[in-house]
Amino acid sequence: MRQFEKFDYAQSDIKRIIRSLNDAIDICYNAKSVDNNVPDTYNESYPFATGYSRSAMKSAVESLQGIVTYLGEE
């Protein structure tokens, strides 16, 4: 694969990672204390925001490691 194609692939992956991290940031900003008796507000709770953000960060690290490995291949 040519270097230019590798760059395009990596760039689209990086854009996806940025979108995912921005979604996690939005969820964290909008998190609030919610009533445990109201199940439809769980996705607005601090525990949900924590889990969602942790998952987004772990996924970002794995994806970035994959990109670095992919770009390092000849």
Rosetta blueprint (number, residue, H / E / L):
1 M L
2 R L
3 Q H
4 F H
5 E H
6 K H
7 F H
8 D H
9 Y H
10 A H
11 Q H
12 S H
13 D H
14 I H
15 K H
16 R H
17 I H
18 I H
19 R H
20 S H
21 L H
22 N H
23 D H
24 A H
25 I H
26 D H
27 I H
28 C H
29 Y H
30 N H
31 A L
32 K E
33 S L
34 V L
35 D L
36 N L
37 N L
38 V L
39 P H
40 D H
41 T H
42 Y H
43 N H
44 E H
45 S E
46 Y H
47 P H
48 F H
49 A H
50 T H
51 G H
52 Y H
53 S H
54 R H
55 S H
56 A H
57 M H
58 K H
59 S H
60 A H
61 V H
62 E H
63 S H
64 L H
65 Q H
66 G H
67 I H
68 V H
69 T H
70 Y H
71 L H
72 G H
73 E L
74 E L
